[in-house]
Amino acid sequence: MCELFIGSEGDKWVSRTKSLRIDGVATSIRMENFFWAILSEIAARDHMTTNQLITKLYLEAMDADHDLGNFTSFLRVCAGRYLSLIADDEIARDDQTELSSVDAPALLKREAERDQRRSKHMNNESINLRYSDNSSDQTAKALN
């Protein structure tokens, strides 16, 4: 399993800093190249530059009263969610449909339902692992 991750091109986790202006304020953002590439892909789908996308995300998040104490983390989560939506067949990666045309409320509802199912499944798996660990301990004690 680990080879799948450690065997990838090392440049993906190298950090790079980009300077940009958000609402007239100069700032810089430092992220790994992997995340910059995904954000560029998202921007291209809606015919924007990466800087335009970042500015749009910032302004819309502020309008929605989100706490953006760690804006870089927010951007990483945006990139991860984009890939998750692709993995869940909500959007196609090779399709150049603008993301602004996606039915966001319906998609968010399906995503929330999937997250609930996954969370329930993970909780059940955790319980099964704990039960399995306890059973192993009891078996070991019985054998001694």
Secondary structure, 3 states (H helix, E strand, C coil): CHHHHHCCCHHHHCEEEEEEEECCEEEEEEEEHHHHHHHHHHHHHCCCCHHHHHHHHHHHHHHCCCCCCCHHHHHHHHHHHHHHHHHCCCCCCCCCCCHHHCCHHHHHHHHHHHHHHHHHHHHHHHHHHHHHHHHHHHHHHHHC
